[in-house]
């Protein structure tokens, strides 16, 4: 993605979801996804993060999540 997109458009977090919850009109329910965010304690799916000065996504761990919340990384 970094080669095809400008730096501001490259997603920092990628969540791999096997199935979505849908409304009766076949739209994806996004509110629960937004409230869960990227917290590994709440998200059951795989979440990958692209840390600053890295060129590959890595799995989001509780340790990395704590560092992100403590502003150890500048996004």
C-alpha positions as CSV (number, residue, x, y, z in Angstrom):
1,X,0.0,0.0,0.0
2,X,2.9,2.4,0.7
3,X,4.0,2.3,-2.9
4,X,0.5,2.9,-4.3
5,X,-0.9,5.5,-1.8
6,X,0.3,8.8,-0.5
7,X,1.7,8.6,3.1
8,X,-1.4,10.2,4.6
9,X,-3.7,7.6,3.0
10,X,-1.9,4.5,4.2
11,X,-4.0,2.8,6.9
12,X,-2.1,2.5,10.2
13,X,-4.4,-0.3,11.5
14,X,-5.8,-3.2,9.6
15,X,-8.4,-5.4,11.1
16,X,-9.1,-8.9,9.6
17,X,-12.8,-9.7,10.2
18,X,-14.3,-12.9,9.0
19,X,-17.9,-11.9,9.2
20,X,-19.8,-8.6,9.7
21,X,-23.0,-7.9,11.5
22,X,-25.6,-6.6,9.0
23,X,-28.7,-4.4,9.2
24,X,-32.0,-5.6,7.8
25,X,-31.2,-3.6,4.7
26,X,-27.8,-5.4,4.2
27,X,-25.6,-2.6,5.4
28,X,-22.6,-3.3,7.7
29,X,-23.2,-2.3,11.3
30,X,-20.2,0.0,11.9
31,X,-21.0,1.4,15.3
32,X,-19.7,-1.7,17.2
33,X,-16.6,-1.7,15.1
34,X,-15.9,1.9,16.0
35,X,-16.5,1.5,19.7
36,X,-14.2,-1.5,19.8
37,X,-11.5,0.4,17.9
38,X,-8.1,-1.4,18.0
39,X,-8.1,-2.5,21.7
40,X,-6.9,-6.1,21.7
41,X,-8.9,-6.8,24.9
42,X,-12.2,-6.0,23.1
43,X,-11.4,-7.1,19.5
44,X,-11.5,-10.8,18.8
45,X,-10.3,-10.4,15.2
46,X,-6.7,-10.1,14.1
47,X,-5.5,-6.5,14.1
48,X,-2.2,-5.4,12.5
49,X,-0.5,-2.1,13.0
50,X,2.0,-0.2,10.9
51,X,4.3,1.6,13.3
52,X,6.1,4.8,12.4
53,X,9.4,4.2,10.6
54,X,8.4,0.5,9.8
55,X,7.7,-0.9,6.4
56,X,5.7,-3.9,7.4
57,X,2.5,-4.5,9.4
58,X,2.9,-6.4,12.6
59,X,0.3,-8.0,14.9
60,X,-1.1,-5.6,17.5
61,X,-0.2,-6.9,21.0
62,X,-1.2,-5.6,24.4
63,X,2.3,-4.2,24.9
64,X,2.1,-2.2,21.6
65,X,-1.4,-1.0,22.5
66,X,-0.2,0.2,25.8
67,X,2.7,2.1,24.2
68,X,0.3,3.7,21.6
69,X,-2.0,4.8,24.4
70,X,1.0,6.3,26.2
71,X,2.0,8.3,23.1
72,X,5.3,6.4,22.6
73,X,4.7,6.4,18.9
74,X,3.9,9.4,16.8
75,X,1.3,8.7,14.1
